[in-house]
Amino acid sequence: MSFIDWIGFVGVFQILLAYILTVIKTIKPNNLIFISLNLSGSIMACIASILINYIPFVILEGAWALVSLYSLFTYKNEIKKHHK
């Protein structure tokens, strides 16, 4: 496997791990671990897709990263609300 393959593999693994952990009810979708796994995984998978020039997955993973980033900002805003 090439370095690009490893980037993609680790990224996709993180996304799948986040999903599996929610399915087995270890974490909830609004948990920081879930959000972080999705964000870092989608960024890595997007980078790998860019490097192999596979546009459908660049779009998919780029959108996944944006949604995860939005979830992170929402999470941080909820934490700020609770600390006031």
PDB file with SEQRES, HELIX, SHEET and CRYST1 records, atoms N, CA, C and O in Angstrom:
SEQRES   1 A   84  MET SER PHE ILE ASP TRP ILE GLY PHE VAL GLY VAL PHE          
SEQRES   2 A   84  GLN ILE LEU LEU ALA TYR ILE LEU THR VAL ILE LYS THR          
SEQRES   3 A   84  ILE LYS PRO ASN ASN LEU ILE PHE ILE SER LEU ASN LEU          
SEQRES   4 A   84  SER GLY SER ILE MET ALA CYS ILE ALA SER ILE LEU ILE          
SEQRES   5 A   84  ASN TYR ILE PRO PHE VAL ILE LEU GLU GLY ALA TRP ALA          
SEQRES   6 A   84  LEU VAL SER LEU TYR SER LEU PHE THR TYR LYS ASN GLU          
SEQRES   7 A   84  ILE LYS LYS HIS HIS LYS                                      
HELIX    1 AA1 PHE A    3  VAL A   23  1                                  21    
HELIX    2 AA2 LEU A   32  LEU A   51  1                                  20    
HELIX    3 AA3 ILE A   55  HIS A   83  1                                  29    
CRYST1    1.000    1.000    1.000  90.00  90.00  90.00 P 1           1          
ATOM      1  N   MET A   1       0.841  -1.184   0.000  1.00  0.00           N  
ATOM      2  CA  MET A   1       0.000   0.000   0.000  1.00  0.00           C  
ATOM      3  C   MET A   1       0.886   1.248   0.000  1.00  0.00           C  
ATOM      4  O   MET A   1       1.937   1.296   0.639  1.00  0.00           O  
ATOM      5  N   SER A   2       0.428   2.234  -0.727  1.00  0.00           N  
ATOM      6  CA  SER A   2       1.176   3.488  -0.792  1.00  0.00           C  
ATOM      7  C   SER A   2       0.807   4.383   0.388  1.00  0.00           C  
ATOM      8  O   SER A   2      -0.131   4.094   1.131  1.00  0.00           O  
ATOM      9  N   PHE A   3       1.546   5.456   0.548  1.00  0.00           N  
ATOM     10  CA  PHE A   3       1.266   6.429   1.602  1.00  0.00           C  
ATOM     11  C   PHE A   3      -0.128   7.023   1.445  1.00  0.00           C  
ATOM     12  O   PHE A   3      -0.835   7.227   2.432  1.00  0.00           O  
ATOM     13  N   ILE A   4      -0.520   7.299   0.210  1.00  0.00           N  
ATOM     14  CA  ILE A   4      -1.867   7.840  -0.052  1.00  0.00           C  
ATOM     15  C   ILE A   4      -2.927   6.824   0.369  1.00  0.00           C  
ATOM     16  O   ILE A   4      -3.944   7.195   0.955  1.00  0.00           O  
ATOM     17  N   ASP A   5      -2.697   5.554   0.075  1.00  0.00           N  
ATOM     18  CA  ASP A   5      -3.634   4.509   0.498  1.00  0.00           C  
ATOM     19  C   ASP A   5      -3.784   4.496   2.019  1.00  0.00           C  
ATOM     20  O   ASP A   5      -4.891   4.353   2.538  1.00  0.00           O  
ATOM     21  N   TRP A   6      -2.677   4.645   2.722  1.00  0.00           N  
ATOM     22  CA  TRP A   6      -2.721   4.643   4.183  1.00  0.00           C  
ATOM     23  C   TRP A   6      -3.500   5.830   4.727  1.00  0.00           C  
ATOM     24  O   TRP A   6      -4.254   5.690   5.690  1.00  0.00           O  
ATOM     25  N   ILE A   7      -3.324   6.995   4.118  1.00  0.00           N  
ATOM     26  CA  ILE A   7      -4.094   8.178   4.540  1.00  0.00           C  
ATOM     27  C   ILE A   7      -5.586   7.894   4.390  1.00  0.00           C  
ATOM     28  O   ILE A   7      -6.370   8.131   5.309  1.00  0.00           O  
ATOM     29  N   GLY A   8      -5.962   7.389   3.230  1.00  0.00           N  
ATOM     30  CA  GLY A   8      -7.369   7.063   2.991  1.00  0.00           C  
ATOM     31  C   GLY A   8      -7.883   5.975   3.906  1.00  0.00           C  
ATOM     32  O   GLY A   8      -8.995   6.069   4.425  1.00  0.00           O  
ATOM     33  N   PHE A   9      -7.072   4.933   4.111  1.00  0.00           N  
ATOM     34  CA  PHE A   9      -7.460   3.819   4.967  1.00  0.00           C  
ATOM     35  C   PHE A   9      -7.713   4.289   6.398  1.00  0.00           C  
ATOM     36  O   PHE A   9      -8.738   3.950   6.990  1.00  0.00           O  
ATOM     37  N   VAL A  10      -6.796   5.058   6.949  1.00  0.00           N  
ATOM     38  CA  VAL A  10      -6.942   5.547   8.325  1.00  0.00           C  
ATOM     39  C   VAL A  10      -8.157   6.473   8.428  1.00  0.00           C  
ATOM     40  O   VAL A  10      -8.909   6.408   9.400  1.00  0.00           O  
ATOM     41  N   GLY A  11      -8.343   7.322   7.436  1.00  0.00           N  
ATOM     42  CA  GLY A  11      -9.492   8.226   7.445  1.00  0.00           C  
ATOM     43  C   GLY A  11     -10.810   7.477   7.428  1.00  0.00           C  
ATOM     44  O   GLY A  11     -11.699   7.758   8.232  1.00  0.00           O  
ATOM     45  N   VAL A  12     -10.939   6.531   6.520  1.00  0.00           N  
ATOM     46  CA  VAL A  12     -12.176   5.750   6.425  1.00  0.00           C  
ATOM     47  C   VAL A  12     -12.377   4.918   7.689  1.00  0.00           C  
ATOM     48  O   VAL A  12     -13.507   4.769   8.155  1.00  0.00           O  
ATOM     49  N   PHE A  13     -11.304   4.379   8.244  1.00  0.00           N  
ATOM     50  CA  PHE A  13     -11.400   3.617   9.486  1.00  0.00           C  
ATOM     51  C   PHE A  13     -11.983   4.485  10.608  1.00  0.00           C  
ATOM     52  O   PHE A  13     -12.823   4.021  11.378  1.00  0.00           O  
ATOM     53  N   GLN A  14     -11.542   5.729  10.700  1.00  0.00           N  
ATOM     54  CA  GLN A  14     -12.047   6.625  11.747  1.00  0.00           C  
ATOM     55  C   GLN A  14     -13.538   6.884  11.578  1.00  0.00           C  
ATOM     56  O   GLN A  14     -14.287   6.883  12.555  1.00  0.00           O  
ATOM     57  N   ILE A  15     -13.967   7.105  10.341  1.00  0.00           N  
ATOM     58  CA  ILE A  15     -15.390   7.327  10.083  1.00  0.00           C  
ATOM     59  C   ILE A  15     -16.201   6.092  10.467  1.00  0.00           C  
ATOM     60  O   ILE A  15     -17.238   6.205  11.119  1.00  0.00           O  
ATOM     61  N   LEU A  16     -15.730   4.918  10.065  1.00  0.00           N  
ATOM     62  CA  LEU A  16     -16.429   3.671  10.402  1.00  0.00           C  
ATOM     63  C   LEU A  16     -16.420   3.408  11.902  1.00  0.00           C  
ATOM     64  O   LEU A  16     -17.414   2.940  12.457  1.00  0.00           O  
ATOM     65  N   LEU A  17     -15.314   3.703  12.551  1.00  0.00           N  
ATOM     66  CA  LEU A  17     -15.236   3.515  14.000  1.00  0.00           C  
ATOM     67  C   LEU A  17     -16.266   4.393  14.711  1.00  0.00           C  
ATOM     68  O   LEU A  17     -16.939   3.934  15.634  1.00  0.00           O  
ATOM     69  N   ALA A  18     -16.391   5.639  14.289  1.00  0.00           N  
ATOM     70  CA  ALA A  18     -17.387   6.533  14.887  1.00  0.00           C  
ATOM     71  C   ALA A  18     -18.784   5.959  14.723  1.00  0.00           C  
ATOM     72  O   ALA A  18     -19.583   5.978  15.660  1.00  0.00           O  
ATOM     73  N   TYR A  19     -19.077   5.450  13.536  1.00  0.00           N  
ATOM     74  CA  TYR A  19     -20.395   4.875  13.264  1.00  0.00           C  
ATOM     75  C   TYR A  19     -20.631   3.627  14.118  1.00  0.00           C  
ATOM     76  O   TYR A  19     -21.693   3.476  14.721  1.00  0.00           O  
ATOM     77  N   ILE A  20     -19.643   2.742  14.168  1.00  0.00           N  
ATOM     78  CA  ILE A  20     -19.781   1.510  14.959  1.00  0.00           C  
ATOM     79  C   ILE A  20     -19.996   1.832  16.434  1.00  0.00           C  
ATOM     80  O   ILE A  20     -20.833   1.213  17.090  1.00  0.00           O  
ATOM     81  N   LEU A  21     -19.245   2.795  16.955  1.00  0.00           N  
ATOM     82  CA  LEU A  21     -19.387   3.163  18.369  1.00  0.00           C  
ATOM     83  C   LEU A  21     -20.771   3.717  18.684  1.00  0.00           C  
ATOM     84  O   LEU A  21     -21.269   3.533  19.795  1.00  0.00           O  
ATOM     85  N   THR A  22     -21.395   4.387  17.730  1.00  0.00           N  
ATOM     86  CA  THR A  22     -22.764   4.870  17.965  1.00  0.00           C  
ATOM     87  C   THR A  22     -23.771   3.731  17.846  1.00  0.00           C  
ATOM     88  O   THR A  22     -24.743   3.685  18.599  1.00  0.00           O  
ATOM     89  N   VAL A  23     -23.552   2.824  16.919  1.00  0.00           N  
ATOM     90  CA  VAL A  23     -24.474   1.701  16.743  1.00  0.00           C  
ATOM     91  C   VAL A  23     -24.487   0.810  17.976  1.00  0.00           C  
ATOM     92  O   VAL A  23     -25.547   0.340  18.389  1.00  0.00           O  
ATOM     93  N   ILE A  24     -23.325   0.575  18.565  1.00  0.00           N  
ATOM     94  CA  ILE A  24     -23.281  -0.278  19.766  1.00  0.00           C  
ATOM     95  C   ILE A  24     -23.512   0.534  21.043  1.00  0.00           C  
ATOM     96  O   ILE A  24     -23.353   0.030  22.155  1.00  0.00           O  
ATOM     97  N   LYS A  25     -23.890   1.799  20.857  1.00  0.00           N  
ATOM     98  CA  LYS A  25     -24.290   2.689  21.956  1.00  0.00           C  
ATOM     99  C   LYS A  25     -23.169   2.956  22.959  1.00  0.00           C  
ATOM    100  O   LYS A  25     -23.418   3.104  24.155  1.00  0.00           O  
ATOM    101  N   THR A  26     -21.937   3.016  22.461  1.00  0.00           N  
ATOM    102  CA  THR A  26     -20.804   3.379  23.303  1.00  0.00           C  
ATOM    103  C   THR A  26     -20.697   4.895  23.407  1.00  0.00           C  
ATOM    104  O   THR A  26     -20.353   5.432  24.459  1.00  0.00           O  
ATOM    105  N   ILE A  27     -20.991   5.570  22.314  1.00  0.00           N  
ATOM    106  CA  ILE A  27     -21.009   7.040  22.293  1.00  0.00           C  
ATOM    107  C   ILE A  27     -22.272   7.505  21.575  1.00  0.00           C  
ATOM    108  O   ILE A  27     -22.922   6.738  20.865  1.00  0.00           O  
ATOM    109  N   LYS A  28     -22.603   8.778  21.777  1.00  0.00           N  
ATOM    110  CA  LYS A  28     -23.755   9.375  21.101  1.00  0.00           C  
ATOM    111  C   LYS A  28     -23.263  10.266  19.968  1.00  0.00           C  
ATOM    112  O   LYS A  28     -22.121  10.724  19.993  1.00  0.00           O  
ATOM    113  N   PRO A  29     -24.116  10.518  18.972  1.00  0.00           N  
ATOM    114  CA  PRO A  29     -23.703  11.345  17.832  1.00  0.00           C  
ATOM    115  C   PRO A  29     -23.313  12.778  18.187  1.00  0.00           C  
ATOM    116  O   PRO A  29     -22.621  13.437  17.411  1.00  0.00           O  
ATOM    117  N   ASN A  30     -23.743  13.264  19.338  1.00  0.00           N  
ATOM    118  CA  ASN A  30     -23.358  14.620  19.744  1.00  0.00           C  
ATOM    119  C   ASN A  30     -22.142  14.617  20.675  1.00  0.00           C  
ATOM    120  O   ASN A  30     -21.818  15.633  21.291  1.00  0.00           O  
ATOM    121  N   ASN A  31     -21.479  13.471  20.769  1.00  0.00           N  
ATOM    122  CA  ASN A  31     -20.288  13.317  21.597  1.00  0.00           C  
ATOM    123  C   ASN A  31     -19.065  13.862  20.860  1.00  0.00           C  
ATOM    124  O   ASN A  31     -18.947  13.709  19.645  1.00  0.00           O  
ATOM    125  N   LEU A  32     -18.167  14.491  21.595  1.00  0.00           N  
ATOM    126  CA  LEU A  32     -16.971  15.075  20.981  1.00  0.00           C  
ATOM    127  C   LEU A  32     -16.102  14.015  20.298  1.00  0.00           C  
ATOM    128  O   LEU A  32     -15.472  14.309  19.282  1.00  0.00           O  
ATOM    129  N   ILE A  33     -16.055  12.815  20.823  1.00  0.00           N  
ATOM    130  CA  ILE A  33     -15.278  11.744  20.196  1.00  0.00           C  
ATOM    131  C   ILE A  33     -15.862  11.419  18.819  1.00  0.00           C  
ATOM    132  O   ILE A  33     -15.122  11.293  17.844  1.00  0.00           O  
ATOM    133  N   PHE A  34     -17.181  11.286  18.741  1.00  0.00           N  
ATOM    134  CA  PHE A  34     -17.848  11.008  17.470  1.00  0.00           C  
ATOM    135  C   PHE A  34     -17.552  12.111  16.452  1.00  0.00           C  
ATOM    136  O   PHE A  34     -17.192  11.833  15.308  1.00  0.00           O  
ATOM    137  N   ILE A  35     -17.708  13.349  16.879  1.00  0.00           N  
ATOM    138  CA  ILE A  35     -17.473  14.493  15.989  1.00  0.00           C  
ATOM    139  C   ILE A  35     -16.021  14.526  15.538  1.00  0.00           C  
ATOM    140  O   ILE A  35     -15.743  14.737  14.357  1.00  0.00           O  
ATOM    141  N   SER A  36     -15.095  14.319  16.465  1.00  0.00           N  
ATOM    142  CA  SER A  36     -13.667  14.367  16.135  1.00  0.00           C  
ATOM    143  C   SER A  36     -13.255  13.252  15.178  1.00  0.00           C  
ATOM    144  O   SER A  36     -12.494  13.484  14.239  1.00  0.00           O  
ATOM    145  N   LEU A  37     -13.760  12.046  15.419  1.00  0.00           N  
ATOM    146  CA  LEU A  37     -13.448  10.932  14.518  1.00  0.00           C  
ATOM    147  C   LEU A  37     -13.963  11.207  13.109  1.00  0.00           C  
ATOM    148  O   LEU A  37     -13.266  10.954  12.127  1.00  0.00           O  
ATOM    149  N   ASN A  38     -15.187  11.726  13.015  1.00  0.00           N  
ATOM    150  CA  ASN A  38     -15.744  12.038  11.706  1.00  0.00           C  
ATOM    151  C   ASN A  38     -14.984  13.161  11.022  1.00  0.00           C  
ATOM    152  O   ASN A  38     -14.719  13.088   9.822  1.00  0.00           O  
ATOM    153  N   LEU A  39     -14.634  14.194  11.766  1.00  0.00           N  
ATOM    154  CA  LEU A  39     -13.936  15.332  11.169  1.00  0.00           C  
ATOM    155  C   LEU A  39     -12.547  14.929  10.682  1.00  0.00           C  
ATOM    156  O   LEU A  39     -12.191  15.181   9.531  1.00  0.00           O  
ATOM    157  N   SER A  40     -11.769  14.308  11.555  1.00  0.00           N  
ATOM    158  CA  SER A  40     -10.407  13.935  11.145  1.00  0.00           C  
ATOM    159  C   SER A  40     -10.429  12.857  10.060  1.00  0.00           C  
ATOM    160  O   SER A  40      -9.622  12.891   9.132  1.00  0.00           O  
ATOM    161  N   GLY A  41     -11.344  11.910  10.177  1.00  0.00           N  
ATOM    162  CA  GLY A  41     -11.441  10.855   9.177  1.00  0.00           C  
ATOM    163  C   GLY A  41     -11.847  11.373   7.811  1.00  0.00           C  
ATOM    164  O   GLY A  41     -11.277  10.973   6.796  1.00  0.00           O  
ATOM    165  N   SER A  42     -12.827  12.259   7.782  1.00  0.00           N  
ATOM    166  CA  SER A  42     -13.278  12.781   6.493  1.00  0.00           C  
ATOM    167  C   SER A  42     -12.227  13.682   5.858  1.00  0.00           C  
ATOM    168  O   SER A  42     -12.087  13.697   4.635  1.00  0.00           O  
ATOM    169  N   ILE A  43     -11.494  14.425   6.663  1.00  0.00           N  
ATOM    170  CA  ILE A  43     -10.409  15.253   6.116  1.00  0.00           C  
ATOM    171  C   ILE A  43      -9.331  14.368   5.496  1.00  0.00           C  
ATOM    172  O   ILE A  43      -8.853  14.641   4.395  1.00  0.00           O  
ATOM    173  N   MET A  44      -8.952  13.304   6.208  1.00  0.00           N  
ATOM    174  CA  MET A  44      -7.922  12.404   5.677  1.00  0.00           C  
ATOM    175  C   MET A  44      -8.394  11.703   4.405  1.00  0.00           C  
ATOM    176  O   MET A  44      -7.643  11.592   3.436  1.00  0.00           O  
ATOM    177  N   ALA A  45      -9.644  11.230   4.412  1.00  0.00           N  
ATOM    178  CA  ALA A  45     -10.176  10.561   3.221  1.00  0.00           C  
ATOM    179  C   ALA A  45     -10.298  11.541   2.058  1.00  0.00           C  
ATOM    180  O   ALA A  45     -10.076  11.166   0.906  1.00  0.00           O  
ATOM    181  N   CYS A  46     -10.645  12.780   2.347  1.00  0.00           N  
ATOM    182  CA  CYS A  46     -10.739  13.808   1.308  1.00  0.00           C  
ATOM    183  C   CYS A  46      -9.358  14.091   0.711  1.00  0.00           C  
ATOM    184  O   CYS A  46      -9.208  14.191  -0.507  1.00  0.00           O  
ATOM    185  N   ILE A  47      -8.365  14.216   1.571  1.00  0.00           N  
ATOM    186  CA  ILE A  47      -6.992  14.458   1.090  1.00  0.00           C  
ATOM    187  C   ILE A  47      -6.533  13.302   0.194  1.00  0.00           C  
ATOM    188  O   ILE A  47      -5.963  13.529  -0.874  1.00  0.00           O  
ATOM    189  N   ALA A  48      -6.781  12.078   0.626  1.00  0.00           N  
ATOM    190  CA  ALA A  48      -6.394  10.922  -0.184  1.00  0.00           C  
ATOM    191  C   ALA A  48      -7.125  10.943  -1.528  1.00  0.00           C  
ATOM    192  O   ALA A  48      -6.535  10.627  -2.561  1.00  0.00           O  
ATOM    193  N   SER A  49      -8.393  11.310  -1.516  1.00  0.00           N  
ATOM    194  CA  SER A  49      -9.172  11.374  -2.753  1.00  0.00           C  
ATOM    195  C   SER A  49      -8.652  12.465  -3.682  1.00  0.00           C  
ATOM    196  O   SER A  49      -8.633  12.291  -4.901  1.00  0.00           O  
ATOM    197  N   ILE A  50      -8.235  13.578  -3.113  1.00  0.00           N  
ATOM    198  CA  ILE A  50      -7.637  14.645  -3.921  1.00  0.00           C  
ATOM    199  C   ILE A  50      -6.352  14.146  -4.562  1.00  0.00           C  
ATOM    200  O   ILE A  50      -6.106  14.372  -5.747  1.00  0.00           O  
ATOM    201  N   LEU A  51      -5.534  13.460  -3.763  1.00  0.00           N  
ATOM    202  CA  LEU A  51      -4.236  12.991  -4.256  1.00  0.00           C  
ATOM    203  C   LEU A  51      -4.361  11.936  -5.361  1.00  0.00           C  
ATOM    204  O   LEU A  51      -3.492  11.837  -6.227  1.00  0.00           O  
ATOM    205  N   ILE A  52      -5.442  11.151  -5.331  1.00  0.00           N  
ATOM    206  CA  ILE A  52      -5.640  10.182  -6.410  1.00  0.00           C  
ATOM    207  C   ILE A  52      -6.580  10.737  -7.482  1.00  0.00           C  
ATOM    208  O   ILE A  52      -6.891  10.053  -8.458  1.00  0.00           O  
ATOM    209  N   ASN A  53      -7.024  11.972  -7.295  1.00  0.00           N  
ATOM    210  CA  ASN A  53      -7.862  12.672  -8.267  1.00  0.00           C  
ATOM    211  C   ASN A  53      -9.182  11.935  -8.521  1.00  0.00           C  
ATOM    212  O   ASN A  53      -9.585  11.730  -9.666  1.00  0.00           O  
ATOM    213  N   TYR A  54      -9.843  11.542  -7.424  1.00  0.00           N  
ATOM    214  CA  TYR A  54     -11.137  10.877  -7.538  1.00  0.00           C  
ATOM    215  C   TYR A  54     -12.207  11.833  -7.014  1.00  0.00           C  
ATOM    216  O   TYR A  54     -12.533  11.841  -5.826  1.00  0.00           O  
ATOM    217  N   ILE A  55     -12.739  12.629  -7.923  1.00  0.00           N  
ATOM    218  CA  ILE A  55     -13.620  13.746  -7.590  1.00  0.00           C  
ATOM    219  C   ILE A  55     -14.893  13.340  -6.829  1.00  0.00           C  
ATOM    220  O   ILE A  55     -15.272  14.058  -5.904  1.00  0.00           O  
ATOM    221  N   PRO A  56     -15.576  12.231  -7.163  1.00  0.00           N  
ATOM    222  CA  PRO A  56     -16.780  11.890  -6.394  1.00  0.00           C  
ATOM    223  C   PRO A  56     -16.517  11.788  -4.888  1.00  0.00           C  
ATOM    224  O   PRO A  56     -17.337  12.233  -4.085  1.00  0.00           O  
ATOM    225  N   PHE A  57     -15.392  11.212  -4.508  1.00  0.00           N  
ATOM    226  CA  PHE A  57     -15.092  11.085  -3.086  1.00  0.00           C  
ATOM    227  C   PHE A  57     -14.530  12.374  -2.495  1.00  0.00           C  
ATOM    228  O   PHE A  57     -14.641  12.598  -1.290  1.00  0.00           O  
ATOM    229  N   VAL A  58     -13.936  13.214  -3.316  1.00  0.00           N  
ATOM    230  CA  VAL A  58     -13.540  14.542  -2.838  1.00  0.00           C  
ATOM    231  C   VAL A  58     -14.803  15.291  -2.411  1.00  0.00           C  
ATOM    232  O   VAL A  58     -14.829  15.920  -1.354  1.00  0.00           O  
ATOM    233  N   ILE A  59     -15.839  15.219  -3.231  1.00  0.00           N  
ATOM    234  CA  ILE A  59     -17.107  15.889  -2.910  1.00  0.00           C  
ATOM    235  C   ILE A  59     -17.745  15.267  -1.675  1.00  0.00           C  
ATOM    236  O   ILE A  59     -18.165  15.980  -0.763  1.00  0.00           O  
ATOM    237  N   LEU A  60     -17.818  13.934  -1.645  1.00  0.00           N  
ATOM    238  CA  LEU A  60     -18.430  13.240  -0.509  1.00  0.00           C  
ATOM    239  C   LEU A  60     -17.705  13.547   0.795  1.00  0.00           C  
ATOM    240  O   LEU A  60     -18.325  13.958   1.776  1.00  0.00           O  
ATOM    241  N   GLU A  61     -16.403  13.348   0.801  1.00  0.00           N  
ATOM    242  CA  GLU A  61     -15.640  13.541   2.036  1.00  0.00           C  
ATOM    243  C   GLU A  61     -15.512  15.012   2.406  1.00  0.00           C  
ATOM    244  O   GLU A  61     -15.456  15.356   3.587  1.00  0.00           O  
ATOM    245  N   GLY A  62     -15.466  15.879   1.401  1.00  0.00           N  
ATOM    246  CA  GLY A  62     -15.449  17.315   1.679  1.00  0.00           C  
ATOM    247  C   GLY A  62     -16.743  17.758   2.355  1.00  0.00           C  
ATOM    248  O   GLY A  62     -16.723  18.539   3.307  1.00  0.00           O  
ATOM    249  N   ALA A  63     -17.858  17.254   1.855  1.00  0.00           N  
ATOM    250  CA  ALA A  63     -19.158  17.565   2.471  1.00  0.00           C  
ATOM    251  C   ALA A  63     -19.229  16.979   3.880  1.00  0.00           C  
ATOM    252  O   ALA A  63     -19.730  17.626   4.800  1.00  0.00           O  
ATOM    253  N   TRP A  64     -18.728  15.758   4.049  1.00  0.00           N  
ATOM    254  CA  TRP A  64     -18.711  15.105   5.362  1.00  0.00           C  
ATOM    255  C   TRP A  64     -17.885  15.934   6.349  1.00  0.00           C  
ATOM    256  O   TRP A  64     -18.265  16.098   7.509  1.00  0.00           O  
ATOM    257  N   ALA A  65     -16.758  16.450   5.876  1.00  0.00           N  
ATOM    258  CA  ALA A  65     -15.900  17.279   6.732  1.00  0.00           C  
ATOM    259  C   ALA A  65     -16.608  18.576   7.116  1.00  0.00           C  
ATOM    260  O   ALA A  65     -16.513  19.010   8.264  1.00  0.00           O  
ATOM    261  N   LEU A  66     -17.315  19.199   6.176  1.00  0.00           N  
ATOM    262  CA  LEU A  66     -18.036  20.441   6.484  1.00  0.00           C  
ATOM    263  C   LEU A  66     -19.157  20.205   7.491  1.00  0.00           C  
ATOM    264  O   LEU A  66     -19.360  21.006   8.404  1.00  0.00           O  
ATOM    265  N   VAL A  67     -19.878  19.111   7.320  1.00  0.00           N  
ATOM    266  CA  VAL A  67     -20.942  18.775   8.280  1.00  0.00           C  
ATOM    267  C   VAL A  67     -20.339  18.496   9.657  1.00  0.00           C  
ATOM    268  O   VAL A  67     -20.890  18.913  10.676  1.00  0.00           O  
ATOM    269  N   SER A  68     -19.224  17.801   9.684  1.00  0.00           N  
ATOM    270  CA  SER A  68     -18.559  17.515  10.957  1.00  0.00           C  
ATOM    271  C   SER A  68     -18.033  18.789  11.605  1.00  0.00           C  
ATOM    272  O   SER A  68     -18.088  18.938  12.826  1.00  0.00           O  
ATOM    273  N   LEU A  69     -17.529  19.699  10.794  1.00  0.00           N  
ATOM    274  CA  LEU A  69     -17.057  20.983  11.316  1.00  0.00           C  
ATOM    275  C   LEU A  69     -18.226  21.777  11.898  1.00  0.00           C  
ATOM    276  O   LEU A  69     -18.100  22.390  12.958  1.00  0.00           O  
ATOM    277  N   TYR A  70     -19.349  21.763  11.208  1.00  0.00           N  
ATOM    278  CA  TYR A  70     -20.556  22.415  11.729  1.00  0.00           C  
ATOM    279  C   TYR A  70     -20.962  21.783  13.064  1.00  0.00           C  
ATOM    280  O   TYR A  70     -21.327  22.491  14.002  1.00  0.00           O  
ATOM    281  N   SER A  71     -20.897  20.460  13.145  1.00  0.00           N  
ATOM    282  CA  SER A  71     -21.226  19.758  14.393  1.00  0.00           C  
ATOM    283  C   SER A  71     -20.284  20.162  15.517  1.00  0.00           C  
ATOM    284  O   SER A  71     -20.703  20.293  16.667  1.00  0.00           O  
ATOM    285  N   LEU A  72     -19.021  20.359  15.188  1.00  0.00           N  
ATOM    286  CA  LEU A  72     -18.046  20.774  16.198  1.00  0.00           C  
ATOM    287  C   LEU A  72     -18.378  22.169  16.726  1.00  0.00           C  
ATOM    288  O   LEU A  72     -18.329  22.398  17.934  1.00  0.00           O  
ATOM    289  N   PHE A  73     -18.715  23.101  15.833  1.00  0.00           N  
ATOM    290  CA  PHE A  73     -19.090  24.450  16.275  1.00  0.00           C  
ATOM    291  C   PHE A  73     -20.369  24.418  17.110  1.00  0.00           C  
ATOM    292  O   PHE A  73     -20.482  25.131  18.107  1.00  0.00           O  
ATOM    293  N   THR A  74     -21.327  23.592  16.702  1.00  0.00           N  
ATOM    294  CA  THR A  74     -22.568  23.438  17.473  1.00  0.00           C  
ATOM    295  C   THR A  74     -22.260  22.884  18.856  1.00  0.00           C  
ATOM    296  O   THR A  74     -22.804  23.358  19.853  1.00  0.00           O  
ATOM    297  N   TYR A  75     -21.401  21.895  18.920  1.00  0.00           N  
ATOM    298  CA  TYR A  75     -21.000  21.294  20.199  1.00  0.00           C  
ATOM    299  C   TYR A  75     -20.363  22.346  21.103  1.00  0.00           C  
ATOM    300  O   TYR A  75     -20.700  22.443  22.283  1.00  0.00           O  
ATOM    301  N   LYS A  76     -19.442  23.134  20.548  1.00  0.00           N  
ATOM    302  CA  LYS A  76     -18.756  24.157  21.343  1.00  0.00           C  
ATOM    303  C   LYS A  76     -19.729  25.219  21.825  1.00  0.00           C  
ATOM    304  O   LYS A  76     -19.604  25.698  22.952  1.00  0.00           O  
ATOM    305  N   ASN A  77     -20.693  25.598  21.001  1.00  0.00           N  
ATOM    306  CA  ASN A  77     -21.698  26.584  21.414  1.00  0.00           C  
ATOM    307  C   ASN A  77     -22.573  26.040  22.537  1.00  0.00           C  
ATOM    308  O   ASN A  77     -22.935  26.779  23.452  1.00  0.00           O  
ATOM    309  N   GLU A  78     -22.911  24.766  22.476  1.00  0.00           N  
ATOM    310  CA  GLU A  78     -23.707  24.142  23.545  1.00  0.00           C  
ATOM    311  C   GLU A  78     -22.920  24.117  24.857  1.00  0.00           C  
ATOM    312  O   GLU A  78     -23.488  24.345  25.925  1.00  0.00           O  
ATOM    313  N   ILE A  79     -21.634  23.844  24.781  1.00  0.00           N  
ATOM    314  CA  ILE A  79     -20.798  23.843  25.978  1.00  0.00           C  
ATOM    315  C   ILE A  79     -20.748  25.249  26.586  1.00  0.00           C  
ATOM    316  O   ILE A  79     -20.847  25.405  27.803  1.00  0.00           O  
ATOM    317  N   LYS A  80     -20.595  26.268  25.736  1.00  0.00           N  
ATOM    318  CA  LYS A  80     -20.572  27.654  26.222  1.00  0.00           C  
ATOM    319  C   LYS A  80     -21.881  28.019  26.902  1.00  0.00           C  
ATOM    320  O   LYS A  80     -21.870  28.678  27.942  1.00  0.00           O  
ATOM    321  N   LYS A  81     -23.019  27.602  26.331  1.00  0.00           N  
ATOM    322  CA  LYS A  81     -24.341  27.887  26.911  1.00  0.00           C  
ATOM    323  C   LYS A  81     -24.460  27.281  28.315  1.00  0.00           C  
ATOM    324  O   LYS A  81     -24.996  27.910  29.227  1.00  0.00           O  
ATOM    325  N   HIS A  82     -23.963  26.073  28.473  1.00  0.00           N  
ATOM    326  CA  HIS A  82     -24.087  25.372  29.758  1.00  0.00           C  
ATOM    327  C   HIS A  82     -23.175  25.939  30.814  1.00  0.00           C  
ATOM    328  O   HIS A  82     -23.428  25.747  32.003  1.00  0.00           O  
ATOM    329  N   HIS A  83     -22.122  26.631  30.427  1.00  0.00           N  
ATOM    330  CA  HIS A  83     -21.175  27.196  31.384  1.00  0.00           C  
ATOM    331  C   HIS A  83     -21.533  28.600  31.819  1.00  0.00           C  
ATOM    332  O   HIS A  83     -20.875  29.174  32.687  1.00  0.00           O  
ATOM    333  N   LYS A  84     -22.564  29.151  31.225  1.00  0.00           N  
ATOM    334  CA  LYS A  84     -22.975  30.511  31.607  1.00  0.00           C  
ATOM    335  C   LYS A  84     -23.848  30.498  32.828  1.00  0.00           C  
ATOM    336  O   LYS A  84     -24.284  31.554  33.286  1.00  0.00           O  
TER     337      LYS A  84                                                      
END                                                                             
